[in-house]
Amino acid sequence: MVRSSVLGFPRMGVLRDLKKATEAYWGDKISQEDLLAEGKRLRLAHWKIQKDAGVDLIPSNDFSYYDQVLDHIQLFNAIPERYSSQKLSPIDEYFAMGRGHQKGGVDVPSLEMVKWFDSNYHYTKPTLQDNQTFSLSKDPKPVREFLEAKEAGIVTRPVILGPVSFLALGKADRGASVDPITLLDKLVPSYVELLKALKAAGAEEVQIDEPVLVFDLRAAVKNAFKPAYEAIGSLGAAGPQITIATYFGDIVHNLDVLPAFANLHALHIDLVRHPEQLDAVIKQLGPKQVLSAGVVDGRNVWKNNFQNSIELLQRAVQALGQDRVVVATSSSLLHVPHTLASEKKLPQEVYQWFSFAVEKCNEVAVLAKALTAGPAAVKPELDANAAAMKSRAESQRTNDPKVKERQSKVTAEMHNRKTGFDNRYAQQKKHLSLPNFPTTTIGSFPQTQEIRIQRNKFTKGEITEAQYEEFIRSEIDKCVQIQDELGLDVYVHGEPERNDMVQYFGERLEGYVFTTHAWVQSYGSRCVRPPIIVGDISRPAPMTVKESKYAASVSKKPMKGMLTGPVTCLRWSFPRVDVHQSVQAQQLALALRDEVVDLEKNGIYVIQVDEPALREGLPLRSGKERDAYLKWAVDSFKLSTAGVEDSTQIHSHFCYSEFQDFFHAIAALDADVLSIENSKSDAKLLQVFIDEAYPRHIGPGVYDIHSPRVPAEAEFKQRISEMLQYLRPEQLWINPDCGLKTRTWDQVKPALINMVNAAKSFREQYKA
């Protein structure tokens, strides 16, 4: 019999229940007991959904109050002393590592947070010491949650992040020099202890995620698999059967690692991203080892093409037999919304094209049944699926001849500014009257409760468009007045009219559709509702000009226009799968080019085109695929920004400063000012700007906007001093890490006051 499997399920609940509970706990509105009870309720509900769908292998320990890697940091007591010494409760210690803590005399920043592979999910980096030790927590979360499910009558397969990936995804703490992978011998005994405890609790099978197998691995990491899994395999009957899970790429280049898993029960591979790896992996499996075939997309919302999946899966069954094949999601379903059933406003035509987490559980069960009992056993489901595939292929929504005609006329010259940076910046400095160490923010200011209330009223038709516009103007007035008081040098309008940095633009472009409740976790309690690209993209009218023009009219300083770049609009949407992403990115670039030109015509001479997803979209391995991606991604950005005069300053923003391996592409963007999220990274990462003789201007973030804590002025000065070891004073801009929409004004104002004062101090110091 072919079994079905889900690698992980979304945590937030139908209506972002977990988000509401955690934020209520942080705001002292509910007790710790209430928060934990809500977590238990959600776990039971999610296990039941999967059981009712007919999923055979249901995950446990995939639930998290903040992040699954942070769970493992606490699980193995890899907690830096600055948190463990504070005598906080376990849950507060956990949240302190995730988001910082500034309360009750405790003041600690959060651990570094970075993108999970090439997804829009963020994980907390394990941060390790030279004298690092590990020990299994007294009440291990994986065991506790397995028993919780067992008590409810649901047998689960616990999920844990593997020891090699845990270390390979970590880093040395500030002041430490340890290579995390060298700590393997200290860490593995705790994994062995955990697996023994799970087996004793009744877990017959455990899923160990080793996603780093899709990377190009350095020798030390690759060689770590053998000792790690020899130790795990030595458990024999005292341990559970092990399924190693990989995802987001192929593992053909690392197949020589498979002998390290001599006692492996099953191997999971992602056949959505790389179906071509199937035959090579099958050849390397042992005579009894099981293949978990990830054919249902855990990263996108499109309905599975049953016909294509069955054809692929039948190849596996013919080679291995039914008992050695598991039909699975390609990855955890963490990256897709909860259920399509919540969407009452989608056009019926497109509704039938989609599948969210709950529906994907049904898909793996249907596919498993089709392979076990034959297609006739699920004929109604196959017929409905075929009809949906036909509907999408033939829909008029997908093709716009005018867009295709415009794309055919794009020339190489359209990607380049009129002259080089030195000439441009001389004009910009004069035109904009910029001081040294200019200060700015990344774009958004706090999205207050009043803003959300008024936006909701407008959406529901409870206030008129004129009333809503008057409210937005009043909010812009407040933001400008506050920036006057703070003494910033380049202003932003605060974006009170924007719901999300991609959704807002998608709603103003042709080719998108939108959901009501299709939320996806980005980090912690932060959820996004990605729009869905269903057809060719174009801009029917200006999108941001009205608000930016008004803000400039009431501002004393240059007003920055804020746009989301083409690659980020693509990556932070659910993209089409029937058209290459480069085509979609170019369509977005042409739409944004029109917007950039219109902003300049209306008096906006600083324009920031954010591309935080450029790094995220980078193929995980070097080679032709990565080179091709960087070519079309850079071209898309340049196409969107190159239509303005030299005196107009183009900014771009990037989340995270881990771009040493593709810095040439960052430089090729030719942005006048580059801002990067940097406050939790070692300033030594800025060395690349020296090594590559980067000529343009840079604003490395000086404080962490994901945390509610307010850094002191001395902290800002320290960060700026560190940056000046790597950057020239005339290069350096002073700004926060990212937008401030998730913070409150009582956090933002004092932080920006301290930031501006620190900048003024250096301005005076370098006056000569």
Secondary structure as GFF3:
##gff-version 3
##sequence-region A 1 768
A	DSSP	beta_strand	3	5	.	.	.	ID=ss1
A	DSSP	alpha_helix	17	26	.	.	.	ID=ss2
A	DSSP	alpha_helix	32	53	.	.	.	ID=ss3
A	DSSP	beta_strand	58	60	.	.	.	ID=ss4
A	DSSP	alpha_helix	68	75	.	.	.	ID=ss5
A	DSSP	alpha_helix	81	84	.	.	.	ID=ss6
A	DSSP	alpha_helix	90	99	.	.	.	ID=ss7
A	DSSP	beta_strand	101	103	.	.	.	ID=ss8
A	DSSP	beta_strand	106	108	.	.	.	ID=ss9
A	DSSP	beta_strand	113	115	.	.	.	ID=ss10
A	DSSP	beta_strand	122	124	.	.	.	ID=ss11
A	DSSP	beta_strand	127	128	.	.	.	ID=ss12
A	DSSP	alpha_helix	141	151	.	.	.	ID=ss13
A	DSSP	beta_strand	156	161	.	.	.	ID=ss14
A	DSSP	alpha_helix	163	168	.	.	.	ID=ss15
A	DSSP	beta_strand	171	172	.	.	.	ID=ss16
A	DSSP	three_ten_helix	180	183	.	.	.	ID=ss17
A	DSSP	alpha_helix	184	201	.	.	.	ID=ss18
A	DSSP	beta_strand	205	209	.	.	.	ID=ss19
A	DSSP	three_ten_helix	211	214	.	.	.	ID=ss20
A	DSSP	alpha_helix	219	222	.	.	.	ID=ss21
A	DSSP	alpha_helix	225	233	.	.	.	ID=ss22
A	DSSP	three_ten_helix	236	238	.	.	.	ID=ss23
A	DSSP	beta_strand	241	245	.	.	.	ID=ss24
A	DSSP	three_ten_helix	252	261	.	.	.	ID=ss25
A	DSSP	beta_strand	266	270	.	.	.	ID=ss26
A	DSSP	three_ten_helix	275	277	.	.	.	ID=ss27
A	DSSP	alpha_helix	278	284	.	.	.	ID=ss28
A	DSSP	beta_strand	290	296	.	.	.	ID=ss29
A	DSSP	alpha_helix	306	320	.	.	.	ID=ss30
A	DSSP	three_ten_helix	322	324	.	.	.	ID=ss31
A	DSSP	beta_strand	325	329	.	.	.	ID=ss32
A	DSSP	three_ten_helix	333	335	.	.	.	ID=ss33
A	DSSP	three_ten_helix	340	342	.	.	.	ID=ss34
A	DSSP	alpha_helix	348	351	.	.	.	ID=ss35
A	DSSP	alpha_helix	357	373	.	.	.	ID=ss36
A	DSSP	three_ten_helix	375	378	.	.	.	ID=ss37
A	DSSP	alpha_helix	379	394	.	.	.	ID=ss38
A	DSSP	alpha_helix	401	408	.	.	.	ID=ss39
A	DSSP	three_ten_helix	412	415	.	.	.	ID=ss40
A	DSSP	alpha_helix	421	432	.	.	.	ID=ss41
A	DSSP	alpha_helix	449	459	.	.	.	ID=ss42
A	DSSP	alpha_helix	465	486	.	.	.	ID=ss43
A	DSSP	beta_strand	491	492	.	.	.	ID=ss44
A	DSSP	alpha_helix	503	506	.	.	.	ID=ss45
A	DSSP	beta_strand	510	513	.	.	.	ID=ss46
A	DSSP	beta_strand	520	523	.	.	.	ID=ss47
A	DSSP	beta_strand	526	528	.	.	.	ID=ss48
A	DSSP	beta_strand	532	538	.	.	.	ID=ss49
A	DSSP	alpha_helix	545	553	.	.	.	ID=ss50
A	DSSP	beta_strand	559	564	.	.	.	ID=ss51
A	DSSP	alpha_helix	566	571	.	.	.	ID=ss52
A	DSSP	alpha_helix	581	601	.	.	.	ID=ss53
A	DSSP	beta_strand	606	610	.	.	.	ID=ss54
A	DSSP	alpha_helix	624	641	.	.	.	ID=ss55
A	DSSP	beta_strand	649	654	.	.	.	ID=ss56
A	DSSP	three_ten_helix	660	662	.	.	.	ID=ss57
A	DSSP	alpha_helix	663	668	.	.	.	ID=ss58
A	DSSP	beta_strand	673	676	.	.	.	ID=ss59
A	DSSP	three_ten_helix	683	686	.	.	.	ID=ss60
A	DSSP	alpha_helix	687	691	.	.	.	ID=ss61
A	DSSP	beta_strand	697	700	.	.	.	ID=ss62
A	DSSP	alpha_helix	713	723	.	.	.	ID=ss63
A	DSSP	three_ten_helix	729	731	.	.	.	ID=ss64
A	DSSP	alpha_helix	745	765	.	.	.	ID=ss65
###
